[in-house]
Amino acid sequence: MNIQFFIVGIIAAILGVVLILNHKFYKYKTSDMLFVAKLRVFLGSSVLTLFGLLVLYDELKKVVN
């Protein structure tokens, strides 16, 4: 297990979840420009969270095998 990748995965997952919770795009109407900006941040943070979880999964899989 590479501890640096594990730490990066934890940080990415936590940061992504925090960004998701802070940028609630669904509070705005679709015609509002703020909706688009919040949606972009929300989708980017979703990708960041998924990246963190995949890194954690890969590192934990190495420990089990």
PQR file of N, CA, C, O and H, with PARSE charges and radii, in Angstrom:
ATOM      1  N   MET A   1       0.845  -1.180   0.000 -0.4000 1.5000
ATOM      2  CA  MET A   1       0.000   0.000   0.000 -0.0000 2.0000
ATOM      3  C   MET A   1       0.888   1.240   0.000  0.5500 1.7000
ATOM      4  O   MET A   1       1.810   1.360   0.806 -0.5500 1.4000
ATOM      5  N   ASN A   2       0.600   2.139  -0.897 -0.4000 1.5000
ATOM      6  CA  ASN A   2       1.326   3.399  -0.984 -0.0000 2.0000
ATOM      7  C   ASN A   2       0.594   4.431  -0.122  0.5500 1.7000
ATOM      8  O   ASN A   2      -0.517   4.851  -0.447 -0.5500 1.4000
ATOM      9  H   ASN A   2      -0.149   2.042  -1.552  0.4000 1.0000
ATOM     10  N   ILE A   3       1.223   4.827   0.966 -0.4000 1.5000
ATOM     11  CA  ILE A   3       0.564   5.702   1.937 -0.0000 2.0000
ATOM     12  C   ILE A   3       0.272   7.080   1.348  0.5500 1.7000
ATOM     13  O   ILE A   3      -0.704   7.717   1.741 -0.5500 1.4000
ATOM     14  H   ILE A   3       2.125   4.486   1.231  0.4000 1.0000
ATOM     15  N   GLN A   4       1.100   7.554   0.409 -0.4000 1.5000
ATOM     16  CA  GLN A   4       0.847   8.869  -0.195 -0.0000 2.0000
ATOM     17  C   GLN A   4      -0.433   8.856  -1.030  0.5500 1.7000
ATOM     18  O   GLN A   4      -1.228   9.794  -0.966 -0.5500 1.4000
ATOM     19  H   GLN A   4       1.893   7.037   0.089  0.4000 1.0000
ATOM     20  N   PHE A   5      -0.633   7.796  -1.811 -0.4000 1.5000
ATOM     21  CA  PHE A   5      -1.868   7.684  -2.585 -0.0000 2.0000
ATOM     22  C   PHE A   5      -3.071   7.573  -1.664  0.5500 1.7000
ATOM     23  O   PHE A   5      -4.126   8.145  -1.939 -0.5500 1.4000
ATOM     24  H   PHE A   5       0.013   7.034  -1.863  0.4000 1.0000
ATOM     25  N   PHE A   6      -2.914   6.838  -0.576 -0.4000 1.5000
ATOM     26  CA  PHE A   6      -4.001   6.672   0.383 -0.0000 2.0000
ATOM     27  C   PHE A   6      -4.403   8.022   0.981  0.5500 1.7000
ATOM     28  O   PHE A   6      -5.590   8.325   1.098 -0.5500 1.4000
ATOM     29  H   PHE A   6      -2.057   6.374  -0.353  0.4000 1.0000
ATOM     30  N   ILE A   7      -3.417   8.824   1.355 -0.4000 1.5000
ATOM     31  CA  ILE A   7      -3.696  10.146   1.929 -0.0000 2.0000
ATOM     32  C   ILE A   7      -4.330  11.065   0.884  0.5500 1.7000
ATOM     33  O   ILE A   7      -5.256  11.813   1.198 -0.5500 1.4000
ATOM     34  H   ILE A   7      -2.452   8.578   1.260  0.4000 1.0000
ATOM     35  N   VAL A   8      -3.838  11.014  -0.350 -0.4000 1.5000
ATOM     36  CA  VAL A   8      -4.423  11.827  -1.422 -0.0000 2.0000
ATOM     37  C   VAL A   8      -5.874  11.413  -1.666  0.5500 1.7000
ATOM     38  O   VAL A   8      -6.731  12.266  -1.895 -0.5500 1.4000
ATOM     39  H   VAL A   8      -3.086  10.406  -0.605  0.4000 1.0000
ATOM     40  N   GLY A   9      -6.149  10.126  -1.618 -0.4000 1.5000
ATOM     41  CA  GLY A   9      -7.522   9.647  -1.794 -0.0000 2.0000
ATOM     42  C   GLY A   9      -8.448  10.137  -0.701  0.5500 1.7000
ATOM     43  O   GLY A   9      -9.579  10.539  -0.975 -0.5500 1.4000
ATOM     44  H   GLY A   9      -5.453   9.433  -1.432  0.4000 1.0000
ATOM     45  N   ILE A  10      -7.975  10.107   0.540 -0.4000 1.5000
ATOM     46  CA  ILE A  10      -8.788  10.593   1.662 -0.0000 2.0000
ATOM     47  C   ILE A  10      -9.052  12.089   1.522  0.5500 1.7000
ATOM     48  O   ILE A  10     -10.182  12.544   1.697 -0.5500 1.4000
ATOM     49  H   ILE A  10      -7.057   9.781   0.763  0.4000 1.0000
ATOM     50  N   ILE A  11      -8.010  12.846   1.208 -0.4000 1.5000
ATOM     51  CA  ILE A  11      -8.166  14.304   1.071 -0.0000 2.0000
ATOM     52  C   ILE A  11      -9.108  14.640  -0.082  0.5500 1.7000
ATOM     53  O   ILE A  11      -9.956  15.522   0.052 -0.5500 1.4000
ATOM     54  H   ILE A  11      -7.092  12.476   1.066  0.4000 1.0000
ATOM     55  N   ALA A  12      -8.970  13.948  -1.210 -0.4000 1.5000
ATOM     56  CA  ALA A  12      -9.828  14.226  -2.365 -0.0000 2.0000
ATOM     57  C   ALA A  12     -11.282  13.896  -2.056  0.5500 1.7000
ATOM     58  O   ALA A  12     -12.180  14.652  -2.426 -0.5500 1.4000
ATOM     59  H   ALA A  12      -8.281  13.232  -1.318  0.4000 1.0000
ATOM     60  N   ALA A  13     -11.521  12.777  -1.383 -0.4000 1.5000
ATOM     61  CA  ALA A  13     -12.895  12.395  -1.056 -0.0000 2.0000
ATOM     62  C   ALA A  13     -13.523  13.388  -0.083  0.5500 1.7000
ATOM     63  O   ALA A  13     -14.673  13.789  -0.261 -0.5500 1.4000
ATOM     64  H   ALA A  13     -10.791  12.163  -1.083  0.4000 1.0000
ATOM     65  N   ILE A  14     -12.782  13.781   0.934 -0.4000 1.5000
ATOM     66  CA  ILE A  14     -13.322  14.725   1.919 -0.0000 2.0000
ATOM     67  C   ILE A  14     -13.560  16.090   1.283  0.5500 1.7000
ATOM     68  O   ILE A  14     -14.602  16.707   1.505 -0.5500 1.4000
ATOM     69  H   ILE A  14     -11.848  13.455   1.079  0.4000 1.0000
ATOM     70  N   LEU A  15     -12.603  16.561   0.498 -0.4000 1.5000
ATOM     71  CA  LEU A  15     -12.753  17.856  -0.161 -0.0000 2.0000
ATOM     72  C   LEU A  15     -13.938  17.847  -1.127  0.5500 1.7000
ATOM     73  O   LEU A  15     -14.686  18.822  -1.204 -0.5500 1.4000
ATOM     74  H   LEU A  15     -11.757  16.061   0.318  0.4000 1.0000
ATOM     75  N   GLY A  16     -14.107  16.760  -1.854 -0.4000 1.5000
ATOM     76  CA  GLY A  16     -15.239  16.655  -2.773 -0.0000 2.0000
ATOM     77  C   GLY A  16     -16.575  16.685  -2.059  0.5500 1.7000
ATOM     78  O   GLY A  16     -17.511  17.340  -2.517 -0.5500 1.4000
ATOM     79  H   GLY A  16     -13.500  15.968  -1.792  0.4000 1.0000
ATOM     80  N   VAL A  17     -16.673  15.979  -0.937 -0.4000 1.5000
ATOM     81  CA  VAL A  17     -17.925  15.971  -0.175 -0.0000 2.0000
ATOM     82  C   VAL A  17     -18.223  17.355   0.398  0.5500 1.7000
ATOM     83  O   VAL A  17     -19.371  17.801   0.382 -0.5500 1.4000
ATOM     84  H   VAL A  17     -15.913  15.446  -0.565  0.4000 1.0000
ATOM     85  N   VAL A  18     -17.201  18.028   0.900 -0.4000 1.5000
ATOM     86  CA  VAL A  18     -17.401  19.381   1.441 -0.0000 2.0000
ATOM     87  C   VAL A  18     -17.872  20.329   0.342  0.5500 1.7000
ATOM     88  O   VAL A  18     -18.775  21.136   0.564 -0.5500 1.4000
ATOM     89  H   VAL A  18     -16.269  17.665   0.913  0.4000 1.0000
ATOM     90  N   LEU A  19     -17.270  20.238  -0.834 -0.4000 1.5000
ATOM     91  CA  LEU A  19     -17.692  21.100  -1.942 -0.0000 2.0000
ATOM     92  C   LEU A  19     -19.117  20.784  -2.389  0.5500 1.7000
ATOM     93  O   LEU A  19     -19.878  21.691  -2.726 -0.5500 1.4000
ATOM     94  H   LEU A  19     -16.536  19.583  -1.015  0.4000 1.0000
ATOM     95  N   ILE A  20     -19.478  19.507  -2.393 -0.4000 1.5000
ATOM     96  CA  ILE A  20     -20.843  19.128  -2.756 -0.0000 2.0000
ATOM     97  C   ILE A  20     -21.840  19.726  -1.772  0.5500 1.7000
ATOM     98  O   ILE A  20     -22.882  20.243  -2.173 -0.5500 1.4000
ATOM     99  H   ILE A  20     -18.860  18.770  -2.119  0.4000 1.0000
ATOM    100  N   LEU A  21     -21.520  19.654  -0.492 -0.4000 1.5000
ATOM    101  CA  LEU A  21     -22.441  20.176   0.517 -0.0000 2.0000
ATOM    102  C   LEU A  21     -22.535  21.699   0.490  0.5500 1.7000
ATOM    103  O   LEU A  21     -23.566  22.255   0.867 -0.5500 1.4000
ATOM    104  H   LEU A  21     -20.673  19.233  -0.167  0.4000 1.0000
ATOM    105  N   ASN A  22     -21.487  22.375   0.055 -0.4000 1.5000
ATOM    106  CA  ASN A  22     -21.506  23.839   0.021 -0.0000 2.0000
ATOM    107  C   ASN A  22     -22.177  24.414  -1.224  0.5500 1.7000
ATOM    108  O   ASN A  22     -22.708  25.524  -1.171 -0.5500 1.4000
ATOM    109  H   ASN A  22     -20.650  21.923  -0.251  0.4000 1.0000
ATOM    110  N   HIS A  23     -22.166  23.696  -2.330 -0.4000 1.5000
ATOM    111  CA  HIS A  23     -22.696  24.221  -3.596 -0.0000 2.0000
ATOM    112  C   HIS A  23     -23.951  23.457  -3.984  0.5500 1.7000
ATOM    113  O   HIS A  23     -23.901  22.492  -4.747 -0.5500 1.4000
ATOM    114  H   HIS A  23     -21.735  22.795  -2.373  0.4000 1.0000
ATOM    115  N   LYS A  24     -25.063  23.902  -3.450 -0.4000 1.5000
ATOM    116  CA  LYS A  24     -26.348  23.262  -3.735 -0.0000 2.0000
ATOM    117  C   LYS A  24     -26.985  23.965  -4.934  0.5500 1.7000
ATOM    118  O   LYS A  24     -27.653  24.989  -4.792 -0.5500 1.4000
ATOM    119  H   LYS A  24     -25.104  24.686  -2.830  0.4000 1.0000
ATOM    120  N   PHE A  25     -26.765  23.395  -6.105 -0.4000 1.5000
ATOM    121  CA  PHE A  25     -27.233  24.028  -7.334 -0.0000 2.0000
ATOM    122  C   PHE A  25     -28.745  23.951  -7.478  0.5500 1.7000
ATOM    123  O   PHE A  25     -29.326  24.757  -8.205 -0.5500 1.4000
ATOM    124  H   PHE A  25     -26.222  22.563  -6.221  0.4000 1.0000
ATOM    125  N   TYR A  26     -29.395  23.017  -6.817 -0.4000 1.5000
ATOM    126  CA  TYR A  26     -30.824  22.811  -6.994 -0.0000 2.0000
ATOM    127  C   TYR A  26     -31.673  23.885  -6.311  0.5500 1.7000
ATOM    128  O   TYR A  26     -32.896  23.873  -6.448 -0.5500 1.4000
ATOM    129  H   TYR A  26     -28.923  22.362  -6.227  0.4000 1.0000
ATOM    130  N   LYS A  27     -31.057  24.800  -5.588 -0.4000 1.5000
ATOM    131  CA  LYS A  27     -31.808  25.895  -4.965 -0.0000 2.0000
ATOM    132  C   LYS A  27     -32.109  27.019  -5.959  0.5500 1.7000
ATOM    133  O   LYS A  27     -32.893  27.916  -5.652 -0.5500 1.4000
ATOM    134  H   LYS A  27     -30.063  24.810  -5.477  0.4000 1.0000
ATOM    135  N   TYR A  28     -31.504  26.982  -7.131 -0.4000 1.5000
ATOM    136  CA  TYR A  28     -31.658  28.053  -8.111 -0.0000 2.0000
ATOM    137  C   TYR A  28     -32.520  27.583  -9.275  0.5500 1.7000
ATOM    138  O   TYR A  28     -32.606  26.388  -9.558 -0.5500 1.4000
ATOM    139  H   TYR A  28     -30.867  26.253  -7.380  0.4000 1.0000
ATOM    140  N   LYS A  29     -33.155  28.537  -9.942 -0.4000 1.5000
ATOM    141  CA  LYS A  29     -33.930  28.215 -11.137 -0.0000 2.0000
ATOM    142  C   LYS A  29     -32.968  27.975 -12.296  0.5500 1.7000
ATOM    143  O   LYS A  29     -31.855  28.503 -12.313 -0.5500 1.4000
ATOM    144  H   LYS A  29     -33.086  29.508  -9.712  0.4000 1.0000
ATOM    145  N   THR A  30     -33.404  27.183 -13.252 -0.4000 1.5000
ATOM    146  CA  THR A  30     -32.521  26.834 -14.367 -0.0000 2.0000
ATOM    147  C   THR A  30     -32.219  28.026 -15.265  0.5500 1.7000
ATOM    148  O   THR A  30     -31.232  28.003 -16.001 -0.5500 1.4000
ATOM    149  H   THR A  30     -34.308  26.754 -13.238  0.4000 1.0000
ATOM    150  N   SER A  31     -33.035  29.051 -15.223 -0.4000 1.5000
ATOM    151  CA  SER A  31     -32.774  30.232 -16.055 -0.0000 2.0000
ATOM    152  C   SER A  31     -31.742  31.166 -15.420  0.5500 1.7000
ATOM    153  O   SER A  31     -31.259  32.090 -16.075 -0.5500 1.4000
ATOM    154  H   SER A  31     -33.836  29.070 -14.625  0.4000 1.0000
ATOM    155  N   ASP A  32     -31.407  30.938 -14.177 -0.4000 1.5000
ATOM    156  CA  ASP A  32     -30.447  31.784 -13.463 -0.0000 2.0000
ATOM    157  C   ASP A  32     -29.024  31.360 -13.825  0.5500 1.7000
ATOM    158  O   ASP A  32     -28.729  30.168 -13.906 -0.5500 1.4000
ATOM    159  H   ASP A  32     -31.799  30.187 -13.645  0.4000 1.0000
ATOM    160  N   MET A  33     -28.148  32.336 -14.042 -0.4000 1.5000
ATOM    161  CA  MET A  33     -26.762  32.014 -14.385 -0.0000 2.0000
ATOM    162  C   MET A  33     -26.011  31.401 -13.207  0.5500 1.7000
ATOM    163  O   MET A  33     -25.047  30.662 -13.402 -0.5500 1.4000
ATOM    164  H   MET A  33     -28.387  33.305 -13.976  0.4000 1.0000
ATOM    165  N   LEU A  34     -26.444  31.702 -11.999 -0.4000 1.5000
ATOM    166  CA  LEU A  34     -25.816  31.104 -10.829 -0.0000 2.0000
ATOM    167  C   LEU A  34     -26.040  29.593 -10.803  0.5500 1.7000
ATOM    168  O   LEU A  34     -25.220  28.845 -10.272 -0.5500 1.4000
ATOM    169  H   LEU A  34     -27.228  32.302 -11.840  0.4000 1.0000
ATOM    170  N   PHE A  35     -27.165  29.149 -11.386 -0.4000 1.5000
ATOM    171  CA  PHE A  35     -27.448  27.721 -11.477 -0.0000 2.0000
ATOM    172  C   PHE A  35     -26.344  27.009 -12.242  0.5500 1.7000
ATOM    173  O   PHE A  35     -25.871  25.952 -11.825 -0.5500 1.4000
ATOM    174  H   PHE A  35     -27.831  29.756 -11.818  0.4000 1.0000
ATOM    175  N   VAL A  36     -25.937  27.589 -13.353 -0.4000 1.5000
ATOM    176  CA  VAL A  36     -24.904  26.972 -14.190 -0.0000 2.0000
ATOM    177  C   VAL A  36     -23.571  26.933 -13.455  0.5500 1.7000
ATOM    178  O   VAL A  36     -22.863  25.928 -13.502 -0.5500 1.4000
ATOM    179  H   VAL A  36     -26.321  28.448 -13.691  0.4000 1.0000
ATOM    180  N   ALA A  37     -23.231  28.012 -12.785 -0.4000 1.5000
ATOM    181  CA  ALA A  37     -21.962  28.059 -12.054 -0.0000 2.0000
ATOM    182  C   ALA A  37     -21.952  27.045 -10.915  0.5500 1.7000
ATOM    183  O   ALA A  37     -20.966  26.333 -10.724 -0.5500 1.4000
ATOM    184  H   ALA A  37     -23.806  28.829 -12.747  0.4000 1.0000
ATOM    185  N   LYS A  38     -23.037  26.980 -10.166 -0.4000 1.5000
ATOM    186  CA  LYS A  38     -23.118  26.027  -9.052 -0.0000 2.0000
ATOM    187  C   LYS A  38     -23.136  24.591  -9.566  0.5500 1.7000
ATOM    188  O   LYS A  38     -22.553  23.700  -8.948 -0.5500 1.4000
ATOM    189  H   LYS A  38     -23.838  27.558 -10.322  0.4000 1.0000
ATOM    190  N   LEU A  39     -23.804  24.368 -10.693 -0.4000 1.5000
ATOM    191  CA  LEU A  39     -23.850  23.028 -11.269 -0.0000 2.0000
ATOM    192  C   LEU A  39     -22.462  22.573 -11.702  0.5500 1.7000
ATOM    193  O   LEU A  39     -22.102  21.413 -11.503 -0.5500 1.4000
ATOM    194  H   LEU A  39     -24.278  25.092 -11.194  0.4000 1.0000
ATOM    195  N   ARG A  40     -21.681  23.474 -12.291 -0.4000 1.5000
ATOM    196  CA  ARG A  40     -20.318  23.119 -12.707 -0.0000 2.0000
ATOM    197  C   ARG A  40     -19.458  22.744 -11.509  0.5500 1.7000
ATOM    198  O   ARG A  40     -18.712  21.767 -11.560 -0.5500 1.4000
ATOM    199  H   ARG A  40     -21.973  24.417 -12.453  0.4000 1.0000
ATOM    200  N   VAL A  41     -19.560  23.515 -10.436 -0.4000 1.5000
ATOM    201  CA  VAL A  41     -18.783  23.207  -9.234 -0.0000 2.0000
ATOM    202  C   VAL A  41     -19.260  21.896  -8.628  0.5500 1.7000
ATOM    203  O   VAL A  41     -18.449  21.089  -8.173 -0.5500 1.4000
ATOM    204  H   VAL A  41     -20.167  24.309 -10.395  0.4000 1.0000
ATOM    205  N   PHE A  42     -20.567  21.678  -8.619 -0.4000 1.5000
ATOM    206  CA  PHE A  42     -21.126  20.443  -8.069 -0.0000 2.0000
ATOM    207  C   PHE A  42     -20.645  19.226  -8.852  0.5500 1.7000
ATOM    208  O   PHE A  42     -20.248  18.223  -8.258 -0.5500 1.4000
ATOM    209  H   PHE A  42     -21.226  22.333  -8.989  0.4000 1.0000
ATOM    210  N   LEU A  43     -20.679  19.308 -10.162 -0.4000 1.5000
ATOM    211  CA  LEU A  43     -20.233  18.177 -10.980 -0.0000 2.0000
ATOM    212  C   LEU A  43     -18.730  17.947 -10.846  0.5500 1.7000
ATOM    213  O   LEU A  43     -18.278  16.803 -10.804 -0.5500 1.4000
ATOM    214  H   LEU A  43     -21.001  20.122 -10.644  0.4000 1.0000
ATOM    215  N   GLY A  44     -17.967  19.011 -10.780 -0.4000 1.5000
ATOM    216  CA  GLY A  44     -16.521  18.874 -10.577 -0.0000 2.0000
ATOM    217  C   GLY A  44     -16.189  18.249  -9.242  0.5500 1.7000
ATOM    218  O   GLY A  44     -15.282  17.424  -9.141 -0.5500 1.4000
ATOM    219  H   GLY A  44     -18.334  19.941 -10.814  0.4000 1.0000
ATOM    220  N   SER A  45     -16.923  18.642  -8.218 -0.4000 1.5000
ATOM    221  CA  SER A  45     -16.673  18.058  -6.898 -0.0000 2.0000
ATOM    222  C   SER A  45     -17.153  16.614  -6.838  0.5500 1.7000
ATOM    223  O   SER A  45     -16.607  15.813  -6.080 -0.5500 1.4000
ATOM    224  H   SER A  45     -17.660  19.312  -8.300  0.4000 1.0000
ATOM    225  N   SER A  46     -18.165  16.274  -7.627 -0.4000 1.5000
ATOM    226  CA  SER A  46     -18.587  14.874  -7.703 -0.0000 2.0000
ATOM    227  C   SER A  46     -17.487  14.013  -8.327  0.5500 1.7000
ATOM    228  O   SER A  46     -17.230  12.896  -7.877 -0.5500 1.4000
ATOM    229  H   SER A  46     -18.608  16.925  -8.243  0.4000 1.0000
ATOM    230  N   VAL A  47     -16.850  14.540  -9.358 -0.4000 1.5000
ATOM    231  CA  VAL A  47     -15.733  13.822  -9.985 -0.0000 2.0000
ATOM    232  C   VAL A  47     -14.569  13.699  -9.005  0.5500 1.7000
ATOM    233  O   VAL A  47     -13.925  12.652  -8.939 -0.5500 1.4000
ATOM    234  H   VAL A  47     -17.059  15.447  -9.723  0.4000 1.0000
ATOM    235  N   LEU A  48     -14.297  14.750  -8.250 -0.4000 1.5000
ATOM    236  CA  LEU A  48     -13.229  14.725  -7.253 -0.0000 2.0000
ATOM    237  C   LEU A  48     -13.512  13.681  -6.171  0.5500 1.7000
ATOM    238  O   LEU A  48     -12.608  12.958  -5.753 -0.5500 1.4000
ATOM    239  H   LEU A  48     -14.821  15.600  -8.304  0.4000 1.0000
ATOM    240  N   THR A  49     -14.756  13.603  -5.724 -0.4000 1.5000
ATOM    241  CA  THR A  49     -15.137  12.605  -4.728 -0.0000 2.0000
ATOM    242  C   THR A  49     -14.979  11.200  -5.293  0.5500 1.7000
ATOM    243  O   THR A  49     -14.452  10.315  -4.618 -0.5500 1.4000
ATOM    244  H   THR A  49     -15.491  14.190  -6.065  0.4000 1.0000
ATOM    245  N   LEU A  50     -15.429  10.991  -6.512 -0.4000 1.5000
ATOM    246  CA  LEU A  50     -15.295   9.682  -7.144 -0.0000 2.0000
ATOM    247  C   LEU A  50     -13.831   9.302  -7.306  0.5500 1.7000
ATOM    248  O   LEU A  50     -13.464   8.150  -7.075 -0.5500 1.4000
ATOM    249  H   LEU A  50     -15.858  11.709  -7.060  0.4000 1.0000
ATOM    250  N   PHE A  51     -12.993  10.251  -7.698 -0.4000 1.5000
ATOM    251  CA  PHE A  51     -11.557  10.009  -7.815 -0.0000 2.0000
ATOM    252  C   PHE A  51     -10.974   9.564  -6.475  0.5500 1.7000
ATOM    253  O   PHE A  51     -10.216   8.596  -6.415 -0.5500 1.4000
ATOM    254  H   PHE A  51     -13.291  11.187  -7.886  0.4000 1.0000
ATOM    255  N   GLY A  52     -11.330  10.271  -5.404 -0.4000 1.5000
ATOM    256  CA  GLY A  52     -10.835   9.920  -4.075 -0.0000 2.0000
ATOM    257  C   GLY A  52     -11.277   8.536  -3.646  0.5500 1.7000
ATOM    258  O   GLY A  52     -10.492   7.775  -3.081 -0.5500 1.4000
ATOM    259  H   GLY A  52     -11.946  11.057  -5.454  0.4000 1.0000
ATOM    260  N   LEU A  53     -12.537   8.205  -3.915 -0.4000 1.5000
ATOM    261  CA  LEU A  53     -13.041   6.888  -3.535 -0.0000 2.0000
ATOM    262  C   LEU A  53     -12.384   5.774  -4.348  0.5500 1.7000
ATOM    263  O   LEU A  53     -12.120   4.694  -3.820 -0.5500 1.4000
ATOM    264  H   LEU A  53     -13.175   8.823  -4.374  0.4000 1.0000
ATOM    265  N   LEU A  54     -12.120   6.031  -5.622 -0.4000 1.5000
ATOM    266  CA  LEU A  54     -11.455   5.018  -6.447 -0.0000 2.0000
ATOM    267  C   LEU A  54     -10.010   4.793  -6.010  0.5500 1.7000
ATOM    268  O   LEU A  54      -9.528   3.660  -6.023 -0.5500 1.4000
ATOM    269  H   LEU A  54     -12.334   6.909  -6.051  0.4000 1.0000
ATOM    270  N   VAL A  55      -9.320   5.858  -5.626 -0.4000 1.5000
ATOM    271  CA  VAL A  55      -7.953   5.715  -5.118 -0.0000 2.0000
ATOM    272  C   VAL A  55      -7.965   4.923  -3.813  0.5500 1.7000
ATOM    273  O   VAL A  55      -7.133   4.038  -3.614 -0.5500 1.4000
ATOM    274  H   VAL A  55      -9.711   6.778  -5.616  0.4000 1.0000
ATOM    275  N   LEU A  56      -8.903   5.237  -2.928 -0.4000 1.5000
ATOM    276  CA  LEU A  56      -9.014   4.488  -1.670 -0.0000 2.0000
ATOM    277  C   LEU A  56      -9.324   3.020  -1.931  0.5500 1.7000
ATOM    278  O   LEU A  56      -8.750   2.138  -1.291 -0.5500 1.4000
ATOM    279  H   LEU A  56      -9.579   5.956  -3.089  0.4000 1.0000
ATOM    280  N   TYR A  57     -10.226   2.757  -2.863 -0.4000 1.5000
ATOM    281  CA  TYR A  57     -10.571   1.377  -3.202 -0.0000 2.0000
ATOM    282  C   TYR A  57      -9.357   0.625  -3.735  0.5500 1.7000
ATOM    283  O   TYR A  57      -9.111  -0.518  -3.348 -0.5500 1.4000
ATOM    284  H   TYR A  57     -10.692   3.473  -3.382  0.4000 1.0000
ATOM    285  N   ASP A  58      -8.601   1.262  -4.620 -0.4000 1.5000
ATOM    286  CA  ASP A  58      -7.424   0.621  -5.198 -0.0000 2.0000
ATOM    287  C   ASP A  58      -6.367   0.328  -4.136  0.5500 1.7000
ATOM    288  O   ASP A  58      -5.766  -0.746  -4.134 -0.5500 1.4000
ATOM    289  H   ASP A  58      -8.800   2.190  -4.934  0.4000 1.0000
ATOM    290  N   GLU A  59      -6.143   1.277  -3.243 -0.4000 1.5000
ATOM    291  CA  GLU A  59      -5.129   1.075  -2.207 -0.0000 2.0000
ATOM    292  C   GLU A  59      -5.568   0.010  -1.200  0.5500 1.7000
ATOM    293  O   GLU A  59      -4.745  -0.783  -0.743 -0.5500 1.4000
ATOM    294  H   GLU A  59      -6.631   2.150  -3.246  0.4000 1.0000
ATOM    295  N   LEU A  60      -6.838  -0.015  -0.856 -0.4000 1.5000
ATOM    296  CA  LEU A  60      -7.320  -1.043   0.072 -0.0000 2.0000
ATOM    297  C   LEU A  60      -7.338  -2.421  -0.584  0.5500 1.7000
ATOM    298  O   LEU A  60      -7.148  -3.434   0.089 -0.5500 1.4000
ATOM    299  H   LEU A  60      -7.507   0.629  -1.228  0.4000 1.0000
ATOM    300  N   LYS A  61      -7.566  -2.459  -1.897 -0.4000 1.5000
ATOM    301  CA  LYS A  61      -7.526  -3.725  -2.622 -0.0000 2.0000
ATOM    302  C   LYS A  61      -6.116  -4.311  -2.614  0.5500 1.7000
ATOM    303  O   LYS A  61      -5.947  -5.529  -2.557 -0.5500 1.4000
ATOM    304  H   LYS A  61      -7.721  -1.636  -2.444  0.4000 1.0000
ATOM    305  N   LYS A  62      -5.104  -3.442  -2.670 -0.4000 1.5000
ATOM    306  CA  LYS A  62      -3.717  -3.908  -2.614 -0.0000 2.0000
ATOM    307  C   LYS A  62      -3.399  -4.520  -1.256  0.5500 1.7000
ATOM    308  O   LYS A  62      -2.616  -5.466  -1.171 -0.5500 1.4000
ATOM    309  H   LYS A  62      -5.242  -2.453  -2.717  0.4000 1.0000
ATOM    310  N   VAL A  63      -3.995  -3.992  -0.199 -0.4000 1.5000
ATOM    311  CA  VAL A  63      -3.741  -4.512   1.147 -0.0000 2.0000
ATOM    312  C   VAL A  63      -4.359  -5.896   1.306  0.5500 1.7000
ATOM    313  O   VAL A  63      -3.753  -6.782   1.907 -0.5500 1.4000
ATOM    314  H   VAL A  63      -4.631  -3.223  -0.268  0.4000 1.0000
ATOM    315  N   VAL A  64      -5.555  -6.084   0.772 -0.4000 1.5000
ATOM    316  CA  VAL A  64      -6.262  -7.353   0.926 -0.0000 2.0000
ATOM    317  C   VAL A  64      -5.570  -8.456   0.137  0.5500 1.7000
ATOM    318  O   VAL A  64      -5.475  -9.590   0.607 -0.5500 1.4000
ATOM    319  H   VAL A  64      -6.048  -5.364   0.283  0.4000 1.0000
ATOM    320  N   ASN A  65      -5.087  -8.133  -1.055 -0.4000 1.5000
ATOM    321  CA  ASN A  65      -4.448  -9.167  -1.890 -0.0000 2.0000
ATOM    322  C   ASN A  65      -3.015  -9.287  -1.600  0.5500 1.7000
ATOM    323  O   ASN A  65      -2.328 -10.107  -2.210 -0.5500 1.4000
ATOM    324  H   ASN A  65      -5.164  -7.212  -1.437  0.4000 1.0000
TER
END
